[in-house]
Amino acid sequence: MSDEADRWSVLEVLQWTAGAFKSAGIDSPRLTAEVLLGHALSCSRLDLYLNYDRPLTPAERAGYRELIRRRLDRCPTAYLTGRREFWKIELAVGPGVLVPRPETEGLVEAALGHLAAGDRVGPLLLDLGTGSGAVALALAAEIPTARVTALDLSIEALGWARRSAAGLGLTGRVDLVAGDLFAPLAPGVRFDVITANPPYVSEGEWAGLAPEIRRYEPRRALVAGPTGLEIISRLAAEAPPFLAPGGAVLCEIGAGQAEAARELFGEYFGRVSALADLRDVPRVVKAEAPLVKGEPGG
């Protein structure tokens, strides 16, 4: 795509870019081309097709060409646009924060299902490893009466979460706190639902991840340690004192971790189950009813 061309229409630019992305092995090449061109032109994907024969100006071509260059260098699309849709909200994202994944919406769905079954009013919710704030903000948007606390070790990630909270009008509804798991919480506080999307990639798996992940996204938000279960193990052990009666811990896990994660939570909880995603892959472990002394495992 050269500025020497007499005319490049929206459709021609999309076709050229989709071909370049496909040749480079970029996932969803056509969709990615549309998202980036819409961002470059400050319009929706629908607008692109309503104006498919409109020629791009040299300045527009130059701006889009830079986005193409960076995407071919494997910079995540969400980092290039500065936003990511999740559940029913749009989040601000960029360097230093994990890009929210569609499978993490399972945590929101599971939390809403558990709360609906218990008919709780004004629930207290805790989101650990909140990152961009995806789960915490989605739940706050869905449940206006909820009080949500969201924790993360990364100050940089919390900065993105605060930006999203402000954009969604949820700044006063979600308390964003820096800290390691439950450490910043006051003794005695108990939550109706605890959600967590902890690091669960093993050190051995890291090298096999896509270059978009390895080269750009924060390693600390993904890699737990040699087995990938290190943070999940800590979460299972530390969660019981912070769970209200009838509450639940909901933890996202990696593919193939369901059995091990159920065993880890089973040491501290009386009821543990695994919830599958749309591809029928166990993706969320649900733990209820913490064990007490005198009970098996307690």
C-alpha positions as a Markdown table, in Angstrom:
| # | Residue | x | y | z |
|---|---|---|---|---|
| 1 | Met | 0.0 | 0.0 | 0.0 |
| 2 | Ser | 2.0 | 2.9 | -1.3 |
| 3 | Asp | 1.3 | 6.7 | -1.3 |
| 4 | Glu | 2.3 | 6.6 | -5.0 |
| 5 | Ala | -1.0 | 4.9 | -5.9 |
| 6 | Asp | -3.5 | 7.3 | -7.5 |
| 7 | Arg | -6.4 | 6.0 | -5.5 |
| 8 | Trp | -7.0 | 3.5 | -2.7 |
| 9 | Ser | -10.6 | 3.0 | -1.7 |
| 10 | Val | -11.7 | 1.7 | 1.7 |
| 11 | Leu | -12.5 | -1.7 | 0.1 |
| 12 | Glu | -9.2 | -1.9 | -1.7 |
| 13 | Val | -7.3 | -1.1 | 1.4 |
| 14 | Leu | -9.2 | -3.7 | 3.4 |
| 15 | Gln | -8.6 | -6.4 | 0.8 |
| 16 | Trp | -4.9 | -5.6 | 0.6 |
| 17 | Thr | -4.5 | -5.6 | 4.4 |
| 18 | Ala | -6.5 | -8.8 | 4.9 |
| 19 | Gly | -4.2 | -10.5 | 2.4 |
| 20 | Ala | -1.1 | -9.2 | 4.1 |
| 21 | Phe | -2.3 | -10.4 | 7.5 |
| 22 | Lys | -3.3 | -13.8 | 6.2 |
| 23 | Ser | 0.1 | -14.3 | 4.7 |
| 24 | Ala | 1.7 | -13.3 | 8.0 |
| 25 | Gly | -0.4 | -15.8 | 10.0 |
| 26 | Ile | -2.4 | -13.1 | 11.8 |
| 27 | Asp | -5.6 | -14.5 | 13.4 |
| 28 | Ser | -8.9 | -13.3 | 11.9 |
| 29 | Pro | -7.1 | -11.3 | 9.1 |
| 30 | Arg | -10.2 | -9.6 | 7.7 |
| 31 | Leu | -11.7 | -8.7 | 11.0 |
| 32 | Thr | -8.4 | -7.3 | 12.2 |
| 33 | Ala | -8.0 | -5.2 | 9.0 |
| 34 | Glu | -11.5 | -3.8 | 9.6 |
| 35 | Val | -11.0 | -3.0 | 13.3 |
| 36 | Leu | -7.7 | -1.2 | 12.6 |
| 37 | Leu | -9.1 | 0.8 | 9.6 |
| 38 | Gly | -12.2 | 1.8 | 11.6 |
| 39 | His | -9.8 | 3.0 | 14.4 |
| 40 | Ala | -7.6 | 4.9 | 11.9 |
| 41 | Leu | -10.7 | 6.6 | 10.3 |
| 42 | Ser | -12.6 | 7.0 | 13.7 |
| 43 | Cys | -15.6 | 5.2 | 12.4 |
| 44 | Ser | -17.4 | 1.9 | 12.9 |
| 45 | Arg | -16.9 | -1.3 | 10.8 |
| 46 | Leu | -20.4 | -0.7 | 9.4 |
| 47 | Asp | -19.4 | 2.8 | 8.3 |
| 48 | Leu | -16.5 | 1.2 | 6.3 |
| 49 | Tyr | -19.0 | -0.8 | 4.2 |
| 50 | Leu | -21.4 | 2.1 | 3.8 |
| 51 | Asn | -18.5 | 4.1 | 2.3 |
| 52 | Tyr | -16.5 | 1.2 | 0.7 |
| 53 | Asp | -15.6 | 3.2 | -2.4 |
| 54 | Arg | -14.4 | 6.3 | -0.5 |
| 55 | Pro | -10.7 | 7.0 | -1.3 |
| 56 | Leu | -8.4 | 7.4 | 1.6 |
| 57 | Thr | -6.3 | 10.6 | 1.9 |
| 58 | Pro | -2.5 | 10.3 | 1.9 |
| 59 | Ala | -2.6 | 11.2 | 5.7 |
| 60 | Glu | -5.1 | 8.4 | 6.4 |
| 61 | Arg | -3.1 | 5.9 | 4.4 |
| 62 | Ala | 0.0 | 6.8 | 6.3 |
| 63 | Gly | -1.7 | 6.4 | 9.7 |
| 64 | Tyr | -3.2 | 3.1 | 8.7 |
| 65 | Arg | 0.0 | 1.9 | 7.3 |
| 66 | Glu | 1.7 | 2.4 | 10.7 |
| 67 | Leu | -1.0 | 0.4 | 12.4 |
| 68 | Ile | -0.4 | -2.4 | 9.8 |
| 69 | Arg | 3.3 | -2.3 | 10.5 |
| 70 | Arg | 2.9 | -2.6 | 14.2 |
| 71 | Arg | 0.3 | -5.4 | 13.9 |
| 72 | Leu | 2.6 | -7.3 | 11.6 |
| 73 | Asp | 5.2 | -6.9 | 14.3 |
| 74 | Arg | 2.7 | -8.8 | 16.5 |
| 75 | Cys | 1.5 | -5.9 | 18.7 |
| 76 | Pro | -1.9 | -6.9 | 19.9 |
| 77 | Thr | -4.8 | -5.3 | 18.1 |
| 78 | Ala | -6.3 | -4.1 | 21.4 |
| 79 | Tyr | -3.0 | -2.3 | 22.3 |
| 80 | Leu | -3.2 | -0.5 | 18.9 |
| 81 | Thr | -6.8 | 0.7 | 19.3 |
| 82 | Gly | -6.6 | 1.2 | 23.1 |
| 83 | Arg | -9.8 | -0.6 | 23.8 |
| 84 | Arg | -11.3 | -4.0 | 24.1 |
| 85 | Glu | -15.0 | -5.1 | 24.4 |
| 86 | Phe | -15.8 | -7.5 | 27.2 |
| 87 | Trp | -19.2 | -8.7 | 28.3 |
| 88 | Lys | -21.4 | -5.6 | 27.7 |
| 89 | Ile | -18.7 | -3.0 | 28.4 |
| 90 | Glu | -15.7 | -1.4 | 26.7 |
| 91 | Leu | -12.4 | -1.4 | 28.5 |
| 92 | Ala | -9.3 | 0.8 | 28.1 |
| 93 | Val | -6.2 | -1.4 | 27.5 |
| 94 | Gly | -2.6 | -0.9 | 26.6 |
| 95 | Pro | 0.9 | -1.9 | 27.5 |
| 96 | Gly | 1.3 | -3.2 | 31.0 |
| 97 | Val | -2.1 | -4.9 | 31.2 |
| 98 | Leu | -3.4 | -8.3 | 30.1 |
| 99 | Val | -5.9 | -8.1 | 27.2 |
| 100 | Pro | -9.2 | -9.5 | 28.5 |
| 101 | Arg | -10.1 | -12.9 | 26.9 |
| 102 | Pro | -13.6 | -14.0 | 25.9 |
| 103 | Glu | -13.3 | -17.1 | 28.1 |
| 104 | Thr | -13.0 | -14.9 | 31.2 |
| 105 | Glu | -16.6 | -13.8 | 30.6 |
| 106 | Gly | -17.3 | -17.2 | 32.2 |
| 107 | Leu | -16.4 | -15.7 | 35.6 |
| 108 | Val | -19.0 | -13.0 | 35.2 |
| 109 | Glu | -21.7 | -15.5 | 34.1 |
| 110 | Ala | -20.9 | -17.8 | 37.0 |
| 111 | Ala | -20.9 | -15.0 | 39.5 |
| 112 | Leu | -24.3 | -13.7 | 38.3 |
| 113 | Gly | -25.7 | -17.2 | 38.4 |
| 114 | His | -24.6 | -17.8 | 41.9 |
| 115 | Leu | -25.9 | -14.4 | 43.1 |
| 116 | Ala | -29.2 | -14.9 | 41.4 |
| 117 | Ala | -29.7 | -18.3 | 43.1 |
| 118 | Gly | -29.1 | -16.8 | 46.5 |
| 119 | Asp | -31.2 | -13.7 | 45.9 |
| 120 | Arg | -28.7 | -11.4 | 47.6 |
| 121 | Val | -29.3 | -7.7 | 47.8 |
| 122 | Gly | -26.3 | -5.4 | 47.9 |
| 123 | Pro | -23.7 | -8.2 | 47.6 |
| 124 | Leu | -20.1 | -7.7 | 48.5 |
| 125 | Leu | -17.8 | -8.8 | 45.7 |
| 126 | Leu | -14.1 | -9.3 | 45.5 |
| 127 | Asp | -12.1 | -9.7 | 42.2 |
| 128 | Leu | -8.5 | -10.9 | 42.6 |
| 129 | Gly | -5.9 | -10.2 | 39.9 |
| 130 | Thr | -8.3 | -7.8 | 38.4 |
| 131 | Gly | -5.9 | -6.5 | 35.7 |
| 132 | Ser | -7.9 | -4.3 | 33.3 |
| 133 | Gly | -10.8 | -4.5 | 35.8 |
| 134 | Ala | -12.8 | -6.6 | 33.3 |
| 135 | Val | -14.7 | -8.9 | 35.7 |
| 136 | Ala | -15.1 | -6.3 | 38.5 |
| 137 | Leu | -16.4 | -3.6 | 36.2 |
| 138 | Ala | -18.7 | -6.0 | 34.3 |
| 139 | Leu | -20.2 | -7.2 | 37.6 |
| 140 | Ala | -20.6 | -3.6 | 38.9 |
| 141 | Ala | -22.4 | -2.6 | 35.7 |
| 142 | Glu | -24.7 | -5.6 | 35.9 |
| 143 | Ile | -25.5 | -5.2 | 39.7 |
| 144 | Pro | -26.0 | -1.6 | 40.6 |
| 145 | Thr | -26.4 | -2.5 | 44.3 |
| 146 | Ala | -23.1 | -4.4 | 44.5 |
| 147 | Arg | -20.0 | -3.2 | 46.4 |
| 148 | Val | -17.0 | -4.4 | 44.5 |
| 149 | Thr | -13.3 | -4.5 | 45.6 |
| 150 | Ala | -10.7 | -5.3 | 42.9 |
| 151 | Leu | -7.1 | -6.1 | 43.7 |
| 152 | Asp | -4.0 | -6.4 | 41.6 |
| 153 | Leu | -0.2 | -6.4 | 42.2 |
| 154 | Ser | 0.4 | -4.2 | 39.1 |
| 155 | Ile | 0.0 | -0.4 | 39.6 |
| 156 | Glu | 0.1 | -0.1 | 35.8 |
| 157 | Ala | -2.8 | -2.5 | 35.3 |
| 158 | Leu | -4.8 | -0.7 | 38.0 |
| 159 | Gly | -4.2 | 2.5 | 36.1 |
| 160 | Trp | -6.0 | 1.1 | 33.1 |
| 161 | Ala | -8.8 | -0.2 | 35.3 |
| 162 | Arg | -9.3 | 3.2 | 36.8 |
| 163 | Arg | -9.5 | 4.7 | 33.3 |
| 164 | Ser | -12.2 | 2.2 | 32.3 |
| 165 | Ala | -14.1 | 2.8 | 35.6 |
| 166 | Ala | -14.1 | 6.5 | 34.9 |
| 167 | Gly | -15.3 | 6.0 | 31.3 |
| 168 | Leu | -18.1 | 3.7 | 32.5 |
| 169 | Gly | -19.2 | 6.0 | 35.3 |
| 170 | Leu | -18.3 | 3.3 | 37.9 |
| 171 | Thr | -15.4 | 5.1 | 39.8 |
| 172 | Gly | -17.4 | 5.3 | 43.0 |
| 173 | Arg | -18.7 | 1.7 | 42.8 |
| 174 | Val | -15.5 | -0.2 | 42.4 |
| 175 | Asp | -12.6 | 0.1 | 44.9 |
| 176 | Leu | -9.3 | -0.6 | 43.1 |
| 177 | Val | -6.6 | -1.7 | 45.5 |
| 178 | Ala | -2.9 | -2.6 | 45.0 |
| 179 | Gly | -1.7 | -5.8 | 46.7 |
| 180 | Asp | -1.0 | -9.5 | 46.7 |
| 181 | Leu | -4.2 | -11.6 | 46.8 |
| 182 | Phe | -5.9 | -11.1 | 50.2 |
| 183 | Ala | -3.1 | -9.2 | 51.9 |
| 184 | Pro | -4.6 | -5.7 | 51.7 |
| 185 | Leu | -8.0 | -6.7 | 53.1 |
| 186 | Ala | -9.1 | -6.0 | 56.7 |
| 187 | Pro | -9.5 | -9.0 | 59.0 |
| 188 | Gly | -13.1 | -10.1 | 59.3 |
| 189 | Val | -14.4 | -8.8 | 55.9 |
| 190 | Arg | -16.4 | -11.4 | 54.0 |
| 191 | Phe | -17.6 | -11.5 | 50.5 |
| 192 | Asp | -20.6 | -13.1 | 48.8 |
| 193 | Val | -18.6 | -13.9 | 45.7 |
| 194 | Ile | -14.8 | -14.0 | 45.1 |
| 195 | Thr | -13.7 | -14.1 | 41.5 |
| 196 | Ala | -10.2 | -14.6 | 40.4 |
| 197 | Asn | -8.3 | -14.9 | 37.1 |
| 198 | Pro | -4.9 | -15.7 | 38.4 |
| 199 | Pro | -1.7 | -16.5 | 36.5 |
| 200 | Tyr | -2.0 | -20.2 | 35.6 |
| 201 | Val | 0.6 | -20.7 | 32.7 |
| 202 | Ser | 3.6 | -22.8 | 33.6 |
| 203 | Glu | 7.1 | -21.6 | 32.9 |
| 204 | Gly | 7.4 | -24.4 | 30.3 |
| 205 | Glu | 4.3 | -23.3 | 28.5 |
| 206 | Trp | 5.4 | -19.7 | 28.2 |
| 207 | Ala | 7.7 | -20.3 | 25.3 |
| 208 | Gly | 4.9 | -21.8 | 23.2 |
| 209 | Leu | 2.5 | -18.9 | 23.5 |
| 210 | Ala | 1.8 | -16.6 | 20.6 |
| 211 | Pro | 4.3 | -13.8 | 19.9 |
| 212 | Glu | 1.6 | -11.2 | 20.7 |
| 213 | Ile | 1.6 | -12.5 | 24.2 |
| 214 | Arg | 5.3 | -13.2 | 24.8 |
| 215 | Arg | 6.5 | -10.0 | 23.3 |
| 216 | Tyr | 3.9 | -7.6 | 24.6 |
| 217 | Glu | 1.7 | -8.7 | 27.4 |
| 218 | Pro | 2.9 | -8.7 | 31.0 |
| 219 | Arg | 4.5 | -12.1 | 31.8 |
| 220 | Arg | 3.7 | -11.7 | 35.5 |
| 221 | Ala | 0.0 | -11.7 | 34.8 |
| 222 | Leu | 0.2 | -15.1 | 33.0 |
| 223 | Val | 3.0 | -17.2 | 34.4 |
| 224 | Ala | 2.5 | -18.7 | 37.9 |
| 225 | Gly | 5.6 | -20.8 | 38.2 |
| 226 | Pro | 6.9 | -24.3 | 37.3 |
| 227 | Thr | 3.5 | -26.0 | 37.4 |
| 228 | Gly | 1.1 | -23.2 | 36.6 |
| 229 | Leu | -0.9 | -24.0 | 39.8 |
| 230 | Glu | 1.1 | -22.0 | 42.3 |
| 231 | Ile | -1.3 | -19.0 | 42.6 |
| 232 | Ile | -4.4 | -21.2 | 42.4 |
| 233 | Ser | -3.0 | -23.2 | 45.3 |
| 234 | Arg | -2.5 | -20.1 | 47.4 |
| 235 | Leu | -5.9 | -18.8 | 46.5 |
| 236 | Ala | -7.6 | -22.0 | 47.7 |
| 237 | Ala | -5.8 | -22.0 | 51.0 |
| 238 | Glu | -6.2 | -18.3 | 51.7 |
| 239 | Ala | -9.8 | -17.7 | 50.6 |
| 240 | Pro | -12.0 | -19.4 | 53.3 |
| 241 | Pro | -11.8 | -16.7 | 56.0 |
| 242 | Phe | -13.0 | -14.1 | 53.5 |
| 243 | Leu | -16.0 | -16.0 | 52.2 |
| 244 | Ala | -19.5 | -15.2 | 53.6 |
| 245 | Pro | -21.9 | -18.0 | 54.4 |
| 246 | Gly | -23.5 | -19.2 | 51.2 |
| 247 | Gly | -20.7 | -17.5 | 49.2 |
| 248 | Ala | -18.6 | -18.9 | 46.4 |
| 249 | Val | -15.0 | -18.7 | 45.1 |
| 250 | Leu | -14.9 | -18.7 | 41.3 |
| 251 | Cys | -11.4 | -19.2 | 39.8 |
| 252 | Glu | -10.5 | -19.3 | 36.1 |
| 253 | Ile | -8.2 | -22.2 | 35.2 |
| 254 | Gly | -6.2 | -23.3 | 32.2 |
| 255 | Ala | -7.1 | -26.2 | 29.9 |
| 256 | Gly | -6.2 | -29.4 | 31.5 |
| 257 | Gln | -6.0 | -28.0 | 35.0 |
| 258 | Ala | -9.6 | -28.9 | 36.2 |
| 259 | Glu | -8.7 | -32.1 | 38.1 |
| 260 | Ala | -5.7 | -30.6 | 39.9 |
| 261 | Ala | -7.5 | -27.4 | 40.7 |
| 262 | Arg | -10.5 | -29.3 | 42.1 |
| 263 | Glu | -8.1 | -31.2 | 44.4 |
| 264 | Leu | -6.5 | -28.1 | 45.6 |
| 265 | Phe | -9.8 | -26.4 | 46.5 |
| 266 | Gly | -11.1 | -29.7 | 47.9 |
| 267 | Glu | -8.6 | -29.5 | 50.7 |
| 268 | Tyr | -10.4 | -26.3 | 52.0 |
| 269 | Phe | -13.9 | -26.4 | 50.7 |
| 270 | Gly | -16.8 | -28.9 | 51.0 |
| 271 | Arg | -18.3 | -28.4 | 47.6 |
| 272 | Val | -16.1 | -28.0 | 44.5 |
| 273 | Ser | -17.2 | -28.2 | 40.9 |
| 274 | Ala | -15.8 | -27.3 | 37.4 |
| 275 | Leu | -17.8 | -25.2 | 35.0 |
| 276 | Ala | -17.2 | -25.6 | 31.2 |
| 277 | Asp | -17.0 | -22.9 | 28.6 |
| 278 | Leu | -18.8 | -22.8 | 25.3 |
| 279 | Arg | -16.3 | -25.3 | 23.8 |
| 280 | Asp | -17.1 | -27.7 | 26.7 |
| 281 | Val | -13.6 | -27.1 | 28.3 |
| 282 | Pro | -13.6 | -26.8 | 32.1 |
| 283 | Arg | -12.7 | -23.2 | 32.6 |
| 284 | Val | -13.9 | -22.1 | 36.0 |
| 285 | Val | -13.6 | -23.9 | 39.4 |
| 286 | Lys | -16.4 | -23.1 | 41.8 |
| 287 | Ala | -15.8 | -23.7 | 45.5 |
| 288 | Glu | -18.4 | -23.3 | 48.2 |
| 289 | Ala | -18.8 | -24.0 | 51.9 |
| 290 | Pro | -15.4 | -23.7 | 53.5 |
| 291 | Leu | -14.4 | -26.7 | 55.7 |
| 292 | Val | -14.1 | -26.2 | 59.5 |
| 293 | Lys | -12.2 | -28.0 | 62.1 |
| 294 | Gly | -13.6 | -31.5 | 62.7 |
| 295 | Glu | -14.8 | -32.0 | 59.2 |
| 296 | Pro | -12.9 | -34.3 | 56.7 |
| 297 | Gly | -10.1 | -32.2 | 55.4 |
| 298 | Gly | -10.6 | -29.5 | 57.9 |
